[in-house]
């Protein structure tokens, strides 16, 4: 792939409980492949630490507004999976860019060799163009924030893996690879850290200050080229699902 779109495949990771992160276009997003259903199908999933809902397109998904198909993607439903069970419980999720309308379902989920049977998540009945377009490189989205943030009001895959004793901690860790570096070594690890990806002597730990379920840290100050901007007492959400830095207008002007 190149800067004009497409996926650059990740190298195969060597750590346990780890998926490679393909690079979407010029570092637009980070995509991992998981397995859903019976028989298992591969789904390309955007890994998003800034939300807590997991969904893929349903077999009857419609683009919104106006109808039409949800693009050249892989879909999930009773025709493709013998273990698929759909509920009548609807929900919707609105993101900074794009929205989906879903119903909850249960099906088998395989993540880096870890198996969640009859896990509850969403299948979309409607997707806006940010998700339904043929140019979108992923089939669904996995929110990796804490379950308390979920619109679906169900455990995230990470929390479910931890509660089932399949991973030690209800966390994920990321090694983000840049397209320009041409290393293609991005990965997401479930339940811990891949010690081969960092120098332990440089590891810095900060408290999570979020009251809602984000991964959020306090910011003591913001400096620009060594100069103090005067912005203090803020917090920041760590969000792998966006390319944007969003801040209040006054703080943006100060920076």
C-alpha distance (Angstrom), angle and dihedral (degrees) to the residues before:
residue distance angle dihedral
X1 . . .
X2 3.76 . .
X3 3.78 139.4 .
X4 3.81 91.0 -75.5
X5 3.80 93.3 68.8
X6 3.78 144.6 -76.2
X7 3.77 132.5 92.5
X8 3.79 127.9 -65.2
X9 3.83 105.5 -151.7
X10 3.79 118.6 -125.0
X11 3.77 123.2 -126.7
X12 3.80 114.0 -102.0
X13 3.81 107.9 -90.5
X14 3.80 120.4 -126.8
X15 3.82 100.1 -157.5
X16 3.81 122.4 94.0
X17 3.82 120.3 -101.4
X18 3.79 89.9 16.4
X19 3.80 135.0 131.3
X20 3.79 126.6 -163.2
X21 3.80 116.0 -116.9
X22 3.79 114.9 -133.7
X23 3.80 112.7 -151.3
X24 3.79 115.8 -120.0
X25 3.84 110.5 -140.9
X26 3.83 111.5 -54.2
X27 3.83 97.8 -9.2
X28 3.82 92.9 -57.5
X29 3.82 93.7 137.9
X30 3.78 145.3 -17.9
X31 3.79 119.2 -116.3
X32 3.82 129.4 -164.9
X33 3.80 129.1 -172.5
X34 3.80 119.4 -125.5
X35 3.81 133.7 168.3
X36 3.81 126.5 -115.2
X37 3.79 134.2 -177.9
X38 3.80 138.0 -0.9
X39 2.96 113.6 -37.0
X40 3.81 90.5 27.1
X41 3.81 115.7 -111.0
X42 3.79 125.6 -164.9
X43 3.81 115.3 -114.1
X44 3.78 124.7 -173.3
X45 3.80 107.3 -135.8
X46 3.81 131.4 -168.6
X47 3.81 107.4 -129.7
X48 3.81 106.7 -138.0
X49 3.80 121.0 -177.9
X50 3.82 90.2 -179.6
X51 3.82 97.6 68.5
X52 3.81 137.6 39.6
X53 3.81 107.3 -144.4
X54 3.80 125.4 100.2
X55 3.80 119.2 -156.7
X56 3.80 144.6 150.0
X57 3.78 131.6 -169.3
X58 3.79 118.5 -81.3
X59 3.80 123.2 -130.9
X60 3.82 89.0 -107.5
X61 3.81 96.2 44.8
X62 3.82 116.5 149.9
X63 3.78 128.6 -160.9
X64 3.79 115.3 -119.2
X65 2.91 133.4 -105.7
X66 3.78 105.8 25.2
X67 3.79 103.0 12.4
X68 3.77 127.1 -111.7
X69 3.78 128.9 128.1
X70 3.79 126.3 -45.3
X71 3.77 92.4 -117.7
X72 3.77 136.7 -104.1
X73 3.79 96.5 -33.8
X74 3.79 140.4 122.8
X75 3.81 113.3 -97.6
X76 3.79 135.3 -162.4
X77 3.79 129.7 -139.3
X78 3.81 146.0 107.6
X79 3.80 93.1 -60.6
X80 3.80 93.4 58.9
X81 3.81 102.7 31.0
X82 3.79 129.0 47.4
X83 3.82 91.2 -163.2
X84 3.83 95.6 51.6
X85 3.83 116.3 120.7
X86 3.81 120.0 178.3
X87 3.80 125.7 -157.9
X88 3.80 128.1 -156.5
X89 3.80 92.9 -122.3
X90 3.82 109.8 119.0
X91 3.77 128.9 -161.1
X92 3.78 137.5 165.0
X93 3.76 134.6 -147.6
X94 3.80 125.6 -158.1
X95 3.79 117.3 -163.3
X96 3.78 131.9 -169.7
X97 3.80 84.5 -92.0
X98 3.79 118.9 21.4
X99 3.80 137.9 -2.9
X100 3.81 140.3 -133.1
X101 3.80 135.1 -155.3
X102 3.80 113.2 -149.0
X103 3.77 148.4 167.6
X104 3.78 124.2 -141.3
X105 3.79 120.8 -107.0
X106 3.77 139.4 172.1
X107 3.79 124.5 -129.8
X108 3.78 142.3 137.6
X109 3.81 117.1 -77.3
X110 3.81 125.9 -163.3
X111 3.81 117.6 -164.0
X112 3.82 119.7 177.2
X113 3.80 91.2 -32.0
X114 3.82 93.0 -45.5
X115 3.80 114.9 119.9
X116 3.81 128.7 -146.8
X117 3.79 111.1 -177.0
X118 3.81 119.8 -157.1
X119 3.80 91.6 1.1
X120 3.81 115.6 175.2
X121 3.81 117.9 -124.0
X122 3.80 140.0 129.7
X123 3.79 136.8 -77.3
X124 3.79 115.3 -163.6
X125 3.78 123.0 -123.6
X126 3.83 91.7 179.5
X127 3.80 132.9 24.1
X128 3.78 130.9 -179.8
X129 3.78 118.6 -127.2
X130 3.81 92.3 -92.1
X131 3.82 86.2 72.8
X132 3.82 105.9 20.1
X133 3.80 99.8 53.4
X134 3.80 120.0 109.7
X135 3.80 87.5 -125.8
X136 3.83 92.3 63.1
X137 3.80 106.8 103.7
X138 3.80 98.4 -152.3
X139 3.82 136.8 66.4
X140 3.79 97.5 -148.7
X141 3.77 146.4 -16.6
X142 3.80 133.0 -104.5
X143 3.79 115.7 -155.5
X144 3.80 110.1 -147.5
X145 3.80 100.0 -174.8
X146 3.81 119.7 102.9
X147 3.80 120.7 -63.2
X148 3.81 92.6 -115.9
X149 3.82 87.3 73.8
X150 3.81 94.5 55.1
X151 3.80 120.4 120.3
X152 3.81 87.3 -161.6
X153 3.84 89.1 57.9
X154 3.79 91.9 -139.2
X155 3.82 131.4 113.5
X156 3.78 116.0 -82.5
X157 3.81 115.9 -120.0
X158 3.81 88.7 -104.2
X159 3.81 93.2 54.2
X160 3.82 90.4 44.3
X161 3.82 91.7 51.5
X162 3.81 90.2 50.7
X163 3.81 95.6 45.7
X164 3.81 89.4 50.8
X165 3.80 91.2 52.6
X166 3.80 93.7 -115.0
X167 3.82 94.9 121.2
X168 3.81 129.6 27.9
X169 3.81 98.5 -130.1
X170 3.80 134.5 25.0
X171 3.81 92.5 -120.1
X172 3.77 140.9 100.5
X173 3.78 127.7 -149.1
X174 3.78 127.2 -155.8
X175 3.76 136.6 -150.2
X176 3.81 103.2 -165.4
X177 3.80 116.0 -154.2
X178 3.81 123.2 -160.3
X179 3.78 121.2 -138.4
X180 3.81 92.0 -134.7
X181 3.82 91.9 58.5
X182 3.84 91.2 57.2
X183 3.81 91.6 -149.7
X184 3.82 95.2 119.0
X185 3.82 89.7 -163.0
X186 3.80 99.1 131.1
X187 3.80 116.9 137.2
X188 3.78 145.0 162.1
X189 3.81 119.7 -139.1
X190 3.80 121.3 -158.5
X191 3.79 118.1 -141.7
X192 3.80 101.1 4.2
X193 3.81 147.9 2.6
X194 3.79 132.1 -62.8
X195 3.80 99.3 -127.8
X196 3.81 91.4 -161.5
X197 3.82 90.3 68.5
X198 3.80 100.2 61.8
X199 3.80 144.6 28.3
X200 3.80 106.9 -105.1
X201 3.81 90.3 -146.9
X202 3.81 90.0 63.7
X203 3.82 97.0 48.1
X204 3.80 112.5 125.3
X205 3.80 121.0 -168.2
X206 3.81 123.2 -160.5
X207 3.83 129.4 -177.8
X208 3.79 120.0 -102.3
X209 3.82 103.7 -119.9
X210 3.81 98.1 -178.3
X211 3.80 117.8 126.0
X212 3.82 92.2 -171.6
X213 3.80 105.0 51.0
X214 3.81 104.3 -89.0
X215 3.80 124.5 127.0
X216 3.79 95.3 -110.6
X217 3.78 133.4 165.4
X218 3.78 134.6 -167.7
X219 3.81 118.0 -108.7
X220 3.79 114.3 -148.7
X221 3.79 94.4 -171.3
X222 3.80 145.0 -16.8
X223 3.78 119.8 -133.7
X224 3.80 128.3 -171.5
X225 3.82 116.9 -158.0
X226 3.80 87.9 -18.9
X227 3.80 93.9 -50.8
X228 3.81 120.7 120.7
X229 3.81 110.0 -120.5
X230 3.81 92.6 -158.2
X231 3.80 91.4 -121.3
X232 3.81 109.5 133.5
X233 3.78 140.0 156.1
X234 3.80 96.3 40.7
X235 3.80 133.9 132.3
X236 3.80 129.9 -146.3
X237 3.81 132.1 -151.8
X238 3.81 116.6 -135.3
X239 3.80 103.3 -134.6
X240 3.81 123.4 175.0
X241 3.81 91.1 -179.1
X242 3.79 98.7 73.1
X243 3.78 140.1 53.6
X244 3.81 91.8 -152.7
X245 3.79 134.4 97.9
X246 3.81 106.0 -151.2
X247 3.81 122.1 -168.0
X248 3.82 139.6 154.3
X249 3.79 113.3 -77.3
X250 3.82 94.1 -113.2
X251 3.80 92.2 51.7
X252 3.81 90.8 48.0
X253 3.80 90.6 53.0
X254 3.81 91.1 48.7
X255 3.78 91.8 52.4
